[in-house]
Amino acid sequence: MASANRCFWVPTDNEVYREYHDTEWGFPVDDDRRLFEKICLEGFQAGLSWWTILRKRENFRTAFAGFDFERVARFTEKDVARLLHDEGIVRHRGKIEATINNAQRTCELVDRGGSLAAYIWTFEPDLDTRPHPVTEDAVRGIAKTAESIALAKDLKSRGWRFFGPTTAYAFMQAMGLVNDHTHDCVIRGAAEKTRAEFRPPW
């Protein structure tokens, strides 16, 4: 059961989940390492709940060198074998190999464009196209958007894996490219204020 003054998906009895909602989800991010981490974790979440990933997040950070994409890009088959034996993470060969591949692709993107953040924020939706007010039904009704489809398509063309349009939209929600805190959520105003003060790194 969700708290009446928070988004409907936040369990009232889960302090870790509540802290994530109150301090991270929907707040704009321009740090390349945090953006890369979220892309990877969203990929690992495919077919699973976010709670499964969130409670293992520190283990993932340890296993993947703090999501330093330059280091992860140099992982070898030996690292894949190590990770497949790491009970603290999701042991899925395809997702592990995709994370290493995506780290390599991130390095290429940064070399060409300067930063992952500068690239990601070009896909921010026009605020005028967002539902008003943001209700539970509105949030439940959006699984992907034109912008998330475009982001996923462009990354796929660059060789990225495990990042489709639905995953891309969940990423955009979490990283503050959209503010999907519902209109009656106690955190919505703080997320709006932070976005108003935020300068996209284009």
N, C-alpha and C positions, 0 to 999 in steps of 0.2 A: 504493500500500500504506500502511495507517495504522499509526501507532505503537501498540504493545501497551498503553502506559499512557496513551493519549489516546483520545478518541472515534474511532470507526471511519472517520468521514468526513474526518479531518484528514490531508492528505498529509505524509509525513515530510520531503519535499524542498522544501517551500514555507514559507519563514520568515514571510511576511506572513500566510498562512492560519493558521499555528500561533500567531502572536501574537494574531490575532483570537480564536481559540478560547480561548487561555489567559488573556486579559485582558478580553474583552468578552462573548463569547457565554455566555448563561445567568446573567449578573450583573445584579441588579435596577437599573433606571434610572427616575429620577423627573424628569429634565430634559426640559422640553417640546420643546426644539429637537432633542435627540437622538432623542426618540420620533418626532417628525415626520419627521426624516431617515430613520429606519429604515422607517417606513410608506411613504415615497416610494421608497426603494431596493428594498424588497420588491416594490412595484408594477412598477418597472423590470425586476426580475429575471424576471417572469412569462415563461415560455418560454425562459429562459436559465439559465446556471449562476451560482451565487453568486460564483464566482471572477471571472467577467466583470464583475460589478458591483464587487466588492471592489477589484480592481486599478484601477478607474476612480473610486474614491470621492472622492479629492481633486479630480478634475476636476469631478465632480458638485457638490461643495461650492462650488467657485469659480463654476460656472455658475448655481447656484441660491442665491447670496447667503448661503452658509453655512447654508442651510436655515432662515433667519430667516423664519418663515411670514408675518409681517406684511409683509415686503418682497416675498416671492414672490407674495402675494395681490394685489399691485399690478402684477404683470407684465402686459404688453400683447401684442397680436399681433406687435409689433415684437420683443419678447423671444422669442416662439415661433419667429419666423423666425431669430433669432440662434442659438437652441439647436438648431434643425434643421441648422445648418451647423457645429455644434461637434463635431468628430471625437473629442473626448475623452470624450464621453458616449454613451449609447444614443440614437440619433436616431429617435425614434418619436413622431409627432405626438400620437397618442392618450394616450401615457403622459406626455408633456410637458404637455399640456393638463389631464390629470387631476391632475398635481402642483400646477398653479396653482389649479385648482378646489378641491383638498383643502386648500390653504393658506387659501383663503377660508372654507372650512367650519371649519377649525381656529380661525380668528379668531372665528367665530360661537360655537363651542363654548366657547372660553376666556371670551368675553364673558358667557356664561350661567353657566358652571360654575366659573370661576376658574382652571382649568388643564387642559391636556390630560392630564397625569399623573393628576390626581384622577379623571378620567373613565376612563382606560384601566385603572387598577388595580382598579376595581370588577368587572372581568371575570376577576380572578385565580381559577384553579380551586381547589377544596377539595383540600388536600394528601392527604386520606384517599382520594381517588378516583384518585390517581396510581399507576402500576404500581410494584410493589416486588418485587425490585430492578429498577432501570432497566437493562435489558439492550439490546444492539444490536437484537435482534428486536423488543423492545417499542417502541423509538424508530422503527424502520423501519415498524412496524405502525400508527403514528399519523400520519395526514395532516391530520385536523381533529378537533375535540372539540366538545362542546355549548357550551363557553364561546367557542371561536373562531367557531362558527356564529352565536352570539348577538352577538358583537362585530361581525362582518362585516355581519350583518343590520341592526343598529342604525346603523352608520355609513352603510350604503346608504340607510336611511330619512332620514338627515340630508343626503343628496346627495353622499356620497363616491363615488369611482370607483376601479377597479383594486385592490380590496381584498376578495377573497372569503375564504371560511372557511379554505382551505388556506394562503393568504398570511397570514391572521390568525394561524394557529397557528405558522407560521415566525417571525412577529414576536414572538409570546409566548415562544417558545423563546429567541430572541436577547436579548430585553429582560428576561429573568429572571422573568417571570410563572410560568414552569415551569422546573424544573431537569432538563433532559434530557441532562446529562452522564451517561454510563453509570456503573454502580456501580464499575467498575474504572478509571475515568478519573482521572488524577492531579489534575485540576482540580475534580472534583466536591465535595470537602470544602471548598475555598475558596469555591465558589459557595454552598454550604449555609450556611457561616458568615456570608457577606455578607448573605444573605437573612434570617438570624436576627436580624441587627443592623439591618436595614432597616425603616423605618417607612412603610408605604404612605400616600400623601398624600390619603386620602379626606377 
